[in-house]
């Protein structure tokens, strides 16, 4: 066998091996897709990247992907809220100008367990809030305080204004101008206690431990979370914001 023939044989074997590997990957990938997409798939919905987000399902590595899909599709967003029992009545979109308005607008008055004073906000903010309430707030309340949370107290979501700084200067447009944020000032507990960030954040005791826990936990569901440790403008509330580069303090 000549050197040229030997090289050709090696190239042929390499090409055959590559073809076999590619074919195997296609078969495996196609089979995986079929298993995930089949109506009777054995994969639990909260583990299935092709499944829709369920607010009350256990959190898995797939949840973040499902959440991104729901945030980008208003129909999915509203369906997830409805399935979780969140009271979010549809409203016409609000268009003020290029800086202000509410897409996916609705009237929020109840989360998965806790009530909330009726507030106009966006579907995406409501979805993030519902996930925080179910997976962070309620479990922390039961573990630390021995009760559940009956209601969340807020000071608004939509507000057509620019950002405020500690120096009092206006900057860019606030996320409140598009209802992409909500400010939470306190909570009403199932045993009758009422907590506020202004009075209980720095007061030693389980109430402060609880508030710090849920503040940190909000960072799992919102891209920007600002609280009493950030600056004096946030001494009395959590600023929970959907879009952003990721900042938690």
C-alpha positions as CSV (number, residue, x, y, z in Angstrom):
1,X,0.0,0.0,0.0
2,X,1.5,3.3,-1.1
3,X,1.7,6.4,1.2
4,X,-0.9,8.1,-0.9
5,X,-3.3,5.2,-0.5
6,X,-2.6,5.1,3.2
7,X,-3.4,8.8,3.6
8,X,-6.6,8.3,1.7
9,X,-7.6,5.4,3.9
10,X,-6.9,7.5,7.0
11,X,-9.0,10.4,5.7
12,X,-11.8,8.0,4.8
13,X,-11.8,6.5,8.2
14,X,-11.7,10.0,9.8
15,X,-14.6,11.1,7.7
16,X,-16.6,8.0,8.4
17,X,-16.0,8.5,12.2
18,X,-17.1,12.1,12.0
19,X,-20.2,11.2,10.0
20,X,-21.1,8.5,12.6
21,X,-20.6,10.9,15.5
22,X,-22.7,13.6,13.9
23,X,-25.4,11.1,13.0
24,X,-25.4,9.8,16.6
25,X,-25.8,13.3,18.0
26,X,-28.7,14.1,15.6
27,X,-30.4,10.9,16.6
28,X,-29.9,11.5,20.3
29,X,-30.9,15.1,20.0
30,X,-34.0,14.3,18.0
31,X,-34.9,11.6,20.4
32,X,-34.4,14.0,23.3
33,X,-36.6,16.6,21.6
34,X,-39.3,14.0,21.0
35,X,-39.3,12.9,24.6
36,X,-39.5,16.4,25.9
37,X,-42.1,17.5,23.4
38,X,-44.4,14.5,23.6
39,X,-47.7,15.2,25.3
40,X,-47.1,12.2,27.6
41,X,-43.5,12.9,28.3
42,X,-42.2,11.3,31.6
43,X,-40.2,14.5,32.3
44,X,-41.8,16.6,35.0
45,X,-42.9,20.0,33.7
46,X,-40.5,21.9,36.1
47,X,-37.6,19.9,34.7
48,X,-38.7,20.2,31.0
49,X,-37.2,23.2,29.2
50,X,-40.0,23.0,26.6
51,X,-42.6,23.2,29.4
52,X,-44.3,26.4,30.5
53,X,-43.5,28.1,33.7
54,X,-45.5,27.1,36.8
55,X,-45.2,29.6,39.6
56,X,-45.8,27.1,42.4
57,X,-43.6,24.3,41.0
58,X,-40.3,23.5,42.7
59,X,-37.4,25.6,41.5
60,X,-34.9,23.7,39.2
61,X,-32.1,24.7,36.9
62,X,-34.8,24.9,34.1
63,X,-36.9,27.5,36.0
64,X,-34.8,30.5,34.9
65,X,-35.1,29.5,31.3
66,X,-38.9,29.0,31.6
67,X,-39.1,32.4,33.3
68,X,-37.3,34.1,30.5
69,X,-39.7,32.7,28.0
70,X,-42.7,33.7,30.1
71,X,-41.4,37.2,30.5
72,X,-41.0,37.6,26.8
73,X,-44.5,36.3,26.0
74,X,-47.5,38.1,27.5
75,X,-49.9,35.2,26.9
76,X,-47.5,32.8,28.8
77,X,-47.1,35.4,31.5
78,X,-50.8,35.8,32.1
79,X,-51.4,32.0,31.9
80,X,-48.8,31.3,34.6
81,X,-50.3,33.9,36.9
82,X,-53.8,32.5,36.3
83,X,-52.7,28.9,37.0
84,X,-51.2,30.0,40.3
85,X,-54.3,31.8,41.4
86,X,-52.8,35.3,41.2
87,X,-55.5,37.9,40.8
88,X,-54.4,40.1,37.9
89,X,-57.2,41.6,35.9
90,X,-56.4,42.5,32.3
91,X,-56.4,46.2,31.4
92,X,-55.7,48.0,28.2
93,X,-52.1,48.9,27.6
94,X,-51.1,52.4,28.8
95,X,-49.2,54.5,26.3
96,X,-48.2,58.0,27.5
97,X,-45.1,58.7,25.4
98,X,-41.8,57.0,24.5
99,X,-40.7,57.0,28.2
100,X,-43.9,56.2,30.1
101,X,-46.6,53.6,29.9
102,X,-47.4,50.0,30.9
103,X,-47.2,47.1,28.5
104,X,-49.0,43.9,29.7
105,X,-51.0,46.1,32.0
106,X,-53.3,44.7,34.7
107,X,-54.8,45.3,38.2
108,X,-53.0,43.2,40.8
109,X,-54.8,42.5,44.0
110,X,-53.8,39.0,45.1
111,X,-50.7,36.8,44.9
112,X,-50.4,33.0,45.4
113,X,-51.3,33.3,49.1
114,X,-50.9,37.0,50.2
115,X,-53.2,39.8,49.3
116,X,-51.9,43.1,48.1
117,X,-53.7,46.5,47.8
118,X,-55.0,46.8,44.2
119,X,-52.3,48.2,42.0
120,X,-51.8,48.8,38.3
121,X,-48.6,47.2,37.1
122,X,-47.2,45.0,34.4
123,X,-47.5,41.3,33.9
124,X,-43.8,40.8,34.1
125,X,-43.5,42.6,37.4
126,X,-46.4,40.7,38.8
127,X,-44.9,37.4,37.7
128,X,-41.6,38.1,39.4
129,X,-43.4,39.3,42.5
130,X,-45.5,36.1,42.6
131,X,-42.4,33.9,42.4
132,X,-40.7,35.9,45.2
133,X,-43.8,35.7,47.4
134,X,-44.3,31.9,46.9
135,X,-40.6,30.8,47.0
136,X,-39.0,33.2,49.4
137,X,-41.5,35.3,51.5
138,X,-43.9,32.6,52.6
139,X,-41.3,29.9,53.4
140,X,-39.1,32.4,55.3
141,X,-42.1,33.6,57.3
142,X,-43.1,30.0,58.3
143,X,-39.5,29.1,59.2
144,X,-38.4,32.3,61.1
145,X,-41.7,33.7,62.4
146,X,-43.9,30.6,62.7
147,X,-46.7,32.1,60.5
148,X,-47.5,33.0,57.0
149,X,-47.8,36.4,55.3
150,X,-51.3,37.6,54.9
151,X,-50.6,40.8,52.8
152,X,-47.8,42.7,51.2
153,X,-47.8,46.5,51.6
154,X,-46.5,48.7,48.8
155,X,-46.2,52.4,47.8
156,X,-46.6,51.9,44.1
157,X,-45.4,50.5,40.8
158,X,-46.1,52.8,37.9
159,X,-45.0,56.4,38.2
160,X,-44.0,58.4,35.1
161,X,-40.8,60.0,36.4
162,X,-37.1,60.1,36.2
163,X,-34.8,58.3,38.7
164,X,-34.0,59.9,42.0
165,X,-30.6,60.0,43.5
166,X,-29.3,60.6,47.0
167,X,-28.1,64.0,45.7
168,X,-31.6,64.9,44.6
169,X,-30.6,65.0,40.9
170,X,-32.6,63.5,38.1
171,X,-30.9,61.0,35.9
172,X,-32.4,58.6,33.3
173,X,-36.0,57.5,33.4
174,X,-37.0,55.4,36.3
175,X,-38.1,51.7,35.8
176,X,-41.3,52.9,37.6
177,X,-42.1,54.9,34.4
178,X,-42.9,51.6,32.7
179,X,-44.1,49.7,35.8
180,X,-41.0,47.5,35.7
181,X,-40.6,47.9,39.4
182,X,-42.6,47.9,42.6
183,X,-41.8,49.3,46.1
184,X,-42.6,47.1,49.1
185,X,-42.7,48.8,52.5
186,X,-43.9,46.1,54.8
187,X,-46.0,43.0,55.4
188,X,-49.0,41.9,57.4
189,X,-48.6,38.5,59.1
190,X,-51.2,35.8,59.6
191,X,-50.9,36.1,63.4
192,X,-51.8,39.8,63.3
193,X,-48.3,41.3,63.5
194,X,-47.4,44.1,61.1
195,X,-43.8,44.6,59.9
196,X,-42.3,47.6,58.2
197,X,-38.8,48.1,56.9
198,X,-38.6,51.5,58.5
199,X,-39.1,50.2,62.0
200,X,-38.1,46.5,61.9
201,X,-35.1,46.3,59.6
202,X,-32.5,47.3,62.2
203,X,-34.3,46.1,65.3
204,X,-32.7,42.9,66.7
205,X,-34.9,39.9,66.6
206,X,-36.5,37.4,64.3
207,X,-38.5,40.1,62.4
208,X,-35.2,41.7,61.2
209,X,-33.8,38.3,60.3
210,X,-36.9,37.6,58.3
211,X,-36.8,41.0,56.4
212,X,-33.1,40.5,55.6
213,X,-33.8,37.0,54.3
214,X,-36.5,38.0,52.0
215,X,-34.5,41.0,50.8
216,X,-31.6,38.8,49.8
217,X,-34.1,36.3,48.3
218,X,-35.6,38.9,46.1
219,X,-32.4,38.9,44.1
220,X,-33.2,35.5,42.8
221,X,-36.3,36.8,41.0
222,X,-35.5,40.5,40.3
223,X,-32.5,41.9,38.5
224,X,-32.2,45.0,40.7
225,X,-33.1,45.0,44.4
226,X,-32.4,48.1,46.6
227,X,-33.2,48.2,50.3
228,X,-32.4,50.0,53.5
229,X,-28.7,49.1,53.2
230,X,-28.4,50.9,49.9
231,X,-29.1,54.5,50.8
232,X,-31.4,56.7,52.7
233,X,-33.9,56.9,49.9
234,X,-34.6,53.2,50.4
235,X,-34.7,53.2,54.1
236,X,-38.4,52.3,54.2
237,X,-38.8,50.0,51.2
238,X,-37.5,47.3,48.9
239,X,-37.2,48.6,45.3
240,X,-37.8,45.4,43.3
241,X,-37.0,45.9,39.6
242,X,-37.2,43.5,36.7
243,X,-34.8,44.8,34.0
244,X,-31.2,45.7,34.8
245,X,-27.7,44.4,34.8
246,X,-28.0,42.8,38.2
247,X,-27.5,44.6,41.5
248,X,-28.6,43.5,45.0
249,X,-28.1,45.7,48.0
